[in-house]
């Protein structure tokens, strides 16, 4: 991939846009086919029988999500760590976990993220996801919007300033229209939802943290959130092994589902590191502080300022051009 080295970070040499190649052998393909059939034959009758019962419980949706993630996608562990609280202190972890009227800045790894966030949120039925763009934050209300965006390469998203699902960002220190800006949050998030904002504006392979999309002022957005009396948190998301569930570039849904559904390796683990920024003064919040929190104290490499969603677009175009040349 020497020809794509220009899309790597100059300092670290990391290319965050190259997906991990998964090339199953013929015996593996046959084995996966058998496993998928068996799983579906067992799961469908069980689903029909138990879903109505589980839905009568307040935690029913989380239980169903947890079972599906484990059974079909081999998610063996979802660990939530809260900065400043011991792992064993479940009471205080619960108090600091994602609640309604929280806005959480995150990095994204793939289509399963939405469902992982459901598991750790107070109201799993009211999770929304926002994508940072140069125009503001585009809010997705339904999981299928998120899944389609992920499989399409998590890149093409160019909203207009009049988009009804767009949160316009206003610098409350320099503008008198901050009340109108707060209305965007109140309209799209409400009082009983949790909003997760993908501040990189796209998905990467987890090897480094991109800069914010050009024109996206994360500092101004954080001040808006606090001004509107919403909770502000930062969550660093890390999944291992890399490459199993990711969708860095446009990915075939059928192939991705085949690779995940047909596996019996219960080895997918999510590590979520949550930092509460609600009590930090506006003058202490900056784009650098947010990036450092997302990097989880250096577990992710901070990539250069030129490494952003625009650079990913250039990379995807170069890959398409290379593919077309090979076809000719």
For each residue, the residues with C-beta under 8 A, 3 or more apart:
1: 4 5 15 18
2: 5
3: 322
4: 1 7 8 15 18 315 318 319
5: 1 2 8 15
6:
7: 4 15 17 311 314 315 318
8: 4 5 13 14 15
9: 12 13 14 15 16 208 301 303 304 307
10: 304 306
11: 303 304
12: 9 208 301 303
13: 8 9
14: 8 9 207 208 301 303
15: 1 4 5 7 8 9 18 207 315
16: 9 204 205 206 207 208 210 248 303 307 312
17: 7 204 205 248 249 311 312 315 316
18: 1 4 15 205 248
19: 205 243 246 247 248 249 251
20: 205 242 243 246
21: 243
22: 243 244 259
23:
24: 28 29 32 259
25: 28 29
26: 29 30
27: 30 31
28: 24 25 31 32
29: 24 25 26 32 33
30: 26 27 33 34
31: 27 28 34 35 262
32: 24 28 29 35 36 258 259 261 262 263
33: 29 30 36 37 262
34: 30 31 37 38
35: 31 32 38 39 261 262 263 264
36: 32 33 39 40 258 261 262
37: 33 34 40 41
38: 34 35 41 42
39: 35 36 42 43 71 72 261
40: 36 37 43 44
41: 37 38 44 45
42: 38 39 45 46
43: 39 40 46 47 71 72
44: 40 41 47 48
45: 41 42 48 49
46: 42 43 49 50
47: 43 44 50 51
48: 44 45 51
49: 45 46 53
50: 46 47 53 54
51: 47 48 54 55 64
52: 55 56
53: 49 50 56 60
54: 50 51 57 60 61 63 64
55: 51 52 60 61
56: 52 53 60
57: 54 60 63
58:
59: 62 63
60: 53 54 55 56 57 63 64
61: 54 55 64 65 118 124 125
62: 59 65 66 118 119 124
63: 54 57 59 60 66 67
64: 51 54 60 61 67 68
65: 61 62 68 69 115 118 119 124
66: 62 63 69 70 119
67: 63 64 70 71
68: 64 65 71 72 73 115
69: 65 66 72 73 75 78 112 115 116 119
70: 66 67 73 74 75 76 266
71: 39 43 67 68
72: 39 43 68 69 260 261
73: 68 69 70 112 245 260 261 268
74: 70 244 260 263 264 265 266 267 268
75: 69 70 78 112 116 268 269 270
76: 70 266 267 268 269
77: 269 270
78: 69 75 116 119 120 269 270 272
79: 269 270 271 272
80: 93 97 120 272 274
81: 87 271 272 273 274
82: 85 92 93 96 97 274 275 276
83: 273 274 275 276
84: 276
85: 82 89 92 93 96
86: 89
87: 81 93
88:
89: 85 86 92 93
90: 93 94
91: 94 95
92: 82 85 89 95 96
93: 80 82 85 87 89 90 96 97
94: 90 91 97
95: 91 92
96: 82 85 92 93 274 276
97: 80 82 93 94 120 121 122 274
98: 102 104 117 120 121 122 194 196 233 235 274
99: 102 121 122 194 231
100: 122 123 126 191 192 193 194
101: 189 191 192 193 194 229 230 231
102: 98 99 194 195 230 231 232 233
103: 185 189 194 195 197 225 230 231 232 233
104: 98 117 194 195 196 197 233 234 235 274
105: 197 199 218 222 232 233 234 235 290 293 294
106: 113 117 196 197 198 199 234 235 236 237 294
107: 198 199 200 204 209 236 237 294 300
108: 113 150 154 198 200 202 203 237
109: 112 113 203 206 237 238 239 245 246
110: 113 150 203 239 245 246 247
111: 114 146 147 150 151 245 247 256
112: 69 73 75 109 115 116 239 245
113: 106 108 109 110 116 117 146 237
114: 111 117 118 127 129 143 146 147 196
115: 65 68 69 112 118 119 143
116: 69 75 78 112 113 119 120 237 270 272
117: 98 104 106 113 114 120 121 127 129 194 196
118: 61 62 65 114 115 121 124 127
119: 62 65 66 69 78 115 116 124
120: 78 80 97 98 116 117 272
121: 97 98 99 117 118 124 126 127 194
122: 97 98 99 100 194
123: 100 126 127 192 193 194
124: 61 62 65 118 119 121 127
125: 61
126: 100 121 123 190 192 193 194
127: 114 117 118 121 123 124 193 194 196
128: 139 140 141 188 189 193 194 195 196
129: 114 117 139 140 146 195 196 197 198
130: 137 138 139 140 167 195 196 197 198
131: 137 138 140 149 157 197 198 201
132: 137 197 198 199 200 201 212 213 216 218
133: 136 137 138 157 158 159 201 213 216
134: 213 214 215 216
135: 138 158 159 160 161 163 166 168 215
136: 133 159 161 166 167 168 169 184 216
137: 130 131 132 133 166 167 169 197 221
138: 130 131 133 135 157 159 163 165 166
139: 128 129 130 165 166 167 188 189 195
140: 128 129 130 131 145 146 149 165
141: 128 145 165
142: 145 146
143: 114 115 146 147
144: 147 148
145: 140 141 142 148 149
146: 111 113 114 129 140 142 143 149 150
147: 111 114 143 144 150 151
148: 144 145 151 152
149: 131 140 145 146 152 154 157
150: 108 110 111 146 147 154 203 247 251
151: 111 147 148 247 250 251 252 253 256
152: 148 149 155 156 250
153: 156 247 248 249 250 251 316
154: 108 149 150 202 203 247 248
155: 152 202 309 312 313 316
156: 152 153
157: 131 133 138 149 201
158: 133 135
159: 133 135 136 138 163 165 166
160: 135 163 166
161: 135 136 166 168
162: 166
163: 135 138 159 160 166
164:
165: 138 139 140 141 159 188
166: 135 136 137 138 139 159 160 161 162 163 184
167: 130 136 137 139 181 184 185 188 221
168: 135 136 161 181 184
169: 136 137 181 216 217 220 221 224
170: 175 177 178 180 181 220 224
171: 174 175 217 220 223
172: 175 178 181 220 223 224 227
173: 220 223 282
174: 171
175: 170 171 172 178 181
176:
177: 170 180 181
178: 170 172 175 181 182 224 227
179: 182 183
180: 170 177 183 184
181: 167 168 169 170 172 175 177 178 184 185 224 228
182: 178 179 185 186 224 227 228
183: 179 180 186 187
184: 136 166 167 168 180 181 187 188
185: 103 167 181 182 188 189 195 224 225 228 230
186: 182 183 189 190 228
187: 183 184 190
188: 128 139 165 167 184 185 195
189: 101 103 128 139 185 186 193 194 195 230
190: 126 186 187 193
191: 100 101
192: 100 101 123 126
193: 100 101 123 126 127 128 189 190
194: 98 99 100 101 102 103 104 117 121 122 123 126 127 128 189
195: 102 103 104 128 129 130 139 185 188 189
196: 98 104 106 114 117 127 128 129 130 235
197: 103 104 105 106 129 130 131 132 137 221
198: 106 107 108 129 130 131 132 201 202 203
199: 105 106 107 132 212 216 218 290 294
200: 107 108 132 203 204 209 210 211 212 213 308 309
201: 131 132 133 157 198 210 212 213 216 308 309
202: 108 154 155 198 210 309 312
203: 108 109 110 150 154 198 200 246 247 248
204: 16 17 107 200 207 208 209 210 248 312
205: 16 17 18 19 20 242 243 246 248
206: 16 109 238 239 242 246 300
207: 14 15 16 204 242 300 301
208: 9 12 14 16 204 300 301 302 303 307
209: 107 200 204 291 294 295 300 301 302 303
210: 16 200 201 202 204 303 307 308 309 311 312
211: 200 291 303 304 305 306 307 308
212: 132 199 200 201 216 218 287 308
213: 132 133 134 200 201 216 308 309 310
214: 134 308 310
215: 134 135
216: 132 133 134 136 169 199 201 212 213 221
217: 169 171 220 221 287
218: 105 132 199 212 221 222 287 290
219: 222 223 285 286 287 290
220: 169 170 171 172 173 217 223 224
221: 137 167 169 197 216 217 218 224 225
222: 105 218 219 225 226 232 277 282 285 290
223: 171 172 173 219 220 226 227 282 285
224: 169 170 172 178 181 182 185 220 221 227 228
225: 103 185 221 222 228 230 231 232
226: 222 223 229 230 232 278 282
227: 172 178 182 223 224
228: 181 182 185 186 224 225
229: 101 226
230: 101 102 103 185 189 225 226
231: 99 101 102 103 225 276 278
232: 102 103 105 222 225 226 276 277 278 285
233: 98 102 103 104 105 274 275 276 277 278
234: 104 105 106 274 275 277 290 293 294
235: 98 104 105 106 196 272 273 274 275
236: 106 107 272 273 275 293 294 295 296 299 300
237: 106 107 108 109 113 116 270 271 272
238: 109 206 270 271 272 273 296 299 300
239: 109 110 112 206 242 244 245 246 268 269 270 271
240: 268 269 271
241: 244 267 268
242: 20 205 206 207 239 246
243: 19 20 21 22 205 246
244: 22 74 239 241 259 260 263 267 268
245: 73 109 110 111 112 239 260 268
246: 19 20 109 110 203 205 206 239 242 243
247: 19 110 111 150 151 153 154 203 251 256
248: 16 17 18 19 153 154 203 204 205 251
249: 17 19 153 316 319
250: 151 152 153 316
251: 19 150 151 153 247 248 255 256
252: 151 255 256
253: 151 256 257
254: 257 258
255: 251 252 258 259
256: 111 151 247 251 252 253 259 260
257: 253 254 260 261
258: 32 36 254 255 261 262
259: 22 24 32 244 255 256 262 263
260: 72 73 74 244 245 256 257 263
261: 32 35 36 39 72 73 257 258
262: 31 32 33 35 36 258 259
263: 32 35 74 244 259 260
264: 35 74
265: 74
266: 70 74 76
267: 74 76 241 244
268: 73 74 75 76 239 240 241 244 245
269: 75 76 77 78 79 239 240
270: 75 77 78 79 116 237 238 239
271: 79 81 237 238 239 240
272: 78 79 80 81 116 120 235 236 237 238
273: 81 83 235 236 238 296
274: 80 81 82 83 96 97 98 104 233 234 235
275: 82 83 233 234 235 236 293
276: 82 83 84 96 231 232 233 279
277: 222 232 233 234 280 285 293
278: 226 231 232 233
279: 276
280: 277 284 285
281: 284 285
282: 173 222 223 226 285
283:
284: 280 281 289
285: 219 222 223 232 277 280 281 282 289 290
286: 219 289 290
287: 212 217 218 219 290 291
288: 291 292
289: 284 285 286 292 293
290: 105 199 218 219 222 234 285 286 287 293 294
291: 209 211 287 288 294 295 302
292: 288 289 295 297 302
293: 105 234 236 275 277 289 290 296
294: 105 106 107 199 209 234 236 290 291 300
295: 209 236 291 292 298 299 300 301 302
296: 236 238 273 293 299 300
297: 292
298: 295 301
299: 236 238 295 296
300: 107 206 207 208 209 236 238 294 295 296
301: 9 12 14 207 208 209 295 298
302: 208 209 291 292 295
303: 9 11 12 14 16 208 209 210 211 307
304: 9 10 11 211 307
305: 211 308
306: 10 211 311
307: 9 16 208 210 211 303 304 311
308: 200 201 210 211 212 213 214 305 311 312
309: 155 200 201 202 210 213 312 313
310: 213 214 313 314
311: 7 17 210 306 307 308 314 315
312: 16 17 155 202 204 210 308 309 315 316
313: 155 309 310 316 317
314: 7 310 311 317 318
315: 4 7 15 17 311 312 318 319
316: 17 153 155 249 250 312 313 319 320
317: 313 314 320 321
318: 4 7 314 315 321 322
319: 4 249 315 316 322 323
320: 316 317 323 324
321: 317 318 324 325
322: 3 318 319 325 326
323: 319 320 326 327
324: 320 321 327 328
325: 321 322 328
326: 322 323
327: 323 324
328: 324 325
